[in-house]
Amino acid sequence: MARLKIVDQFDSHFTLDPEARAILYGWLTSDAFVAHLCQQASCAQVEFTDLLFQPVPYTLQATKGMPVEFEHYHNSPNYLIINVPPNVMFKAKIFQPSRLCAIYRIVIPNVPAHSSTATHSPT
């Protein structure tokens, strides 16, 4: 029977080259990419939060595959977490870390409390 190896600690910090970061952000905020995300998530609009993280192995502290400080996004219906596609990572020339995740906020349009535009005066 296979056993899971639990990692005590994993350093998930990383730094992106400014040029690579600019290319990556360009892809993550492009109209076509955002439209694809909206279609997949069945929502009208998403907004990139500028938050990226490196997936982490299962630990006693990080049970969701992400650094603990990002777990509240995982539990929220108002956010979408994606794996950055490998072809986007390649085009941005990001090879370390080998995988990244991006967080998007699902934009919920404001619905007016009273949608009626007609006025009614009692007689």
WOLIN-V811985 format. One record per residue. RES is the residue in one letter. OMEGA is omega in degrees with one decimal (NA if undefined). Layout:
res = {RES & RES}
omega = {OMEGA & OMEGA}
This chain:
res = {M & A & R & L & K & I & V & D & Q & F & D & S & H & F & T & L & D & P & E & A & R & A & I & L & Y & G & W & L & T & S & D & A & F & V & A & H & L & C & Q & Q & A & S & C & A & Q & V & E & F & T & D & L & L & F & Q & P & V & P & Y & T & L & Q & A & T & K & G & M & P & V & E & F & E & H & Y & H & N & S & P & N & Y & L & I & I & N & V & P & P & N & V & M & F & K & A & K & I & F & Q & P & S & R & L & C & A & I & Y & R & I & V & I & P & N & V & P & A & H & S & S & T & A & T & H & S & P & T}
omega = {179.7 & 178.3 & 175.1 & 174.5 & -179.7 & -179.7 & 179.6 & -179.7 & 177.9 & -179.9 & -176.6 & -179.3 & 178.7 & 177.1 & 178.3 & 172.6 & -177.5 & 179.2 & 178.3 & 178.8 & -179.7 & 178.5 & 179.4 & -179.4 & 176.1 & 178.1 & -175.9 & -180.0 & -179.3 & -178.4 & -178.2 & -179.1 & 179.6 & 178.0 & 177.7 & 178.3 & 179.7 & 178.6 & -178.3 & -177.5 & -178.2 & 177.7 & -175.8 & -174.2 & 171.4 & -178.1 & 178.9 & -176.7 & -173.8 & 179.6 & 176.5 & 172.8 & 176.1 & 176.2 & -177.5 & 176.3 & 177.8 & 172.3 & 177.5 & 179.2 & -176.3 & -174.7 & -176.9 & -179.7 & 179.8 & 175.4 & -174.8 & -176.9 & 178.4 & -174.6 & -179.3 & 174.8 & 179.0 & -176.6 & -175.1 & 175.8 & -177.8 & -178.4 & 180.0 & 178.0 & -179.5 & 166.1 & 176.3 & -177.4 & -179.6 & -179.4 & 176.3 & 177.3 & -179.5 & -179.2 & 177.5 & -179.3 & 176.3 & -179.3 & 175.3 & -1.5 & -175.9 & 178.9 & 175.0 & 172.4 & 179.5 & -179.1 & 177.1 & 173.9 & 175.2 & -177.6 & 178.4 & -177.2 & 177.1 & 177.4 & -179.8 & -178.6 & 178.4 & -176.7 & -179.3 & 179.0 & 179.7 & 176.0 & -178.8 & 177.4 & -178.8 & 178.1 & NA}
